[in-house]
Amino acid sequence: MIRMNENYLKLQASYLFSEIAKRVNAYQAENPDKKIIRLGIGDVTRALPVACITALHKAVDEMAVDATFRGYGPEQGYAFLREKIAEHDFRVRGAQISPEEIFISDGSKCDVGNFQELFAFDTRVAVPDPVYPVYVDTNVMAGRTAAWKDGRYEGLVYLESTEANEYVPALPKEKVDVIYLCFPNNPTGRTVTKAQLRPWVDYARENKALILYDAAYVAFIRDASLPQSIYEIDGAPDVAVEFRSFSKTAGFTGTRCAYTVIPKQCKIYDSQGNGHSLHALWDRRHSTKFNGVSYPIQRAAEAVYSPEGQQQIRELSDYYLANAALIRTTLGKAGFKCIGGDHAPYVWVKANMDSWKFFDLMLQNADVVCTPGAGFGKCGEGYIRFSAFNSRENVETALQRVSEALKGL
Ligand SMILES: Cc1ncc(COP(=O)(O)O)c(C=O)c1O
C-alpha cells in the first residue's frame, strides 16, 4: 500500500489565492458586465525589457546552429551570468561575493521551498507574521510543525510584524535555528535599515543559527542608505543565505530565472556539533535534483546587467513604484493608515475592519480585487495588501472606484 506523507493533511485547504479566485469568479458570474481590476496577486504586467528580448532572440538563434548549440549547461549556472551578478549585485556595494557562491535557478519560490531539505527534522524555525506563505507551507510539508490551531501551526516560532514594532519584528525570545527574513517585505512593503538588520546577524552568529534572506523585491529600493543585500552587514556571510529573483526585477515571472547565494564560509552543523559547508551541501542537492536554467534564459538574465538593461529595469520598477505612490496617496487621503509602496510594490493598508470584509467591499462596491492580509498570517488580520503590478490606467480607474466606494462608509 502506498502511504501518503500525512503532513500534507495539516496544510490549510483554502489557500489564500484560491479563496480569492473563488470569490472573484462567483462575483463575475453573477455580474458578467462588470470589469474587475486586479490589484491582488503579485504578478507583473509589463513586457520584458528590450535588452533581455534582444539577448533571448540571439541565444535562440545560437541554438539553431551546430557550432553554437548548447546542451546541458553547468547545474549551478553559466559563468557569464554568475560573474555579472557577483560584480553588479554585490561587489559594487562592498559585499565580497564570488561567482562560485551563486547558484542560478528557475525561481526563488523553488529555492526557498527546497532549501529546508538541508535542515535536520527537529530544526526550530522562525517565520515572520505576516509572511510569504511558501516559508511556512514547505516546513509543514516536511513535518517540522504540529497541527494548525487558532490560525497558526504549532511548533513554529512566529515573528510578529505589527504597527507597534513598525512592522519590523523583534528577535525571538527563545532559541531558534533558522530564521526567514524578507525585505523589502511581502506583504507589508516594509524595508529595513542596516542598524535593524545587524542584531539578526549577531543573533545568528551567537546561536549558530542560519538566516534565509529573501530579497525578491530589492529592485524597488530607492534609498541608497538601505541595505540591498544582507551581506552588507559585517559577519553576515558566515550565517546567511540570500535569495534573489529576476521575476520582479526584470519581469521574469513567466520567463523564470533566479539565484541563491551561499557564501563558502557559511556552516551547518551535525548532531555532534561539527561544522559542514552549507555551500557544498546545496551544491550536492542542486546538481542531483536540478539540471540548470536554459541557455537562452540565462543570456536574457545576463542582459539585465548591460547599461541598456540597467536603464530599462529601472524604468520598469519606477513605473510600478509610481502606481504604488498613487495607491498610497489615495488610500491615505481616504483616512487609511498605509505603509510600504515607497521602496516596494506593495502597499499594506490598515483596513479598520475584518480583512475579508474589506476584500468583499472592494470587490462588490468597486469591482477591485485586493488581497486580505489575514491570508498572510494572524498579524495580517485587519489589513489589506494592494499590489502596484498593473497598468497606470487600471490603477487610476481602480482608485477612482475605490474612493467612491469608501465615501459610502
Ligand atoms: C517574497 C517572495 N519571494 C519569492 C517569490 C517568488 O519568486 P520567483 O518568481 O522567483 O519564484 C515571491 C513571488 O511573489 C515573493 O513574493
The ligand as a Gaussian input file, in Angstrom:
#p B3LYP/6-31G(d) Opt

LIG

0 1
 C        8.859000      37.155000      -1.108000
 C        8.869000      36.387000      -2.375000
 N        9.846000      35.517000      -2.591000
 C        9.883000      34.786000      -3.713000
 C        8.904000      34.915000      -4.687000
 C        8.928000      34.021000      -5.897000
 O        9.820000      34.414000      -6.849000
 P       10.052000      33.572000      -8.176000
 O        9.130000      34.131000      -9.215000
 O       11.490000      33.787000      -8.486000
 O        9.747000      32.138000      -7.899000
 C        7.864000      35.798000      -4.499000
 C        6.814000      35.926000      -5.512000
 O        5.813000      36.536000      -5.406000
 C        7.846000      36.552000      -3.303000
 O        6.853000      37.408000      -3.055000

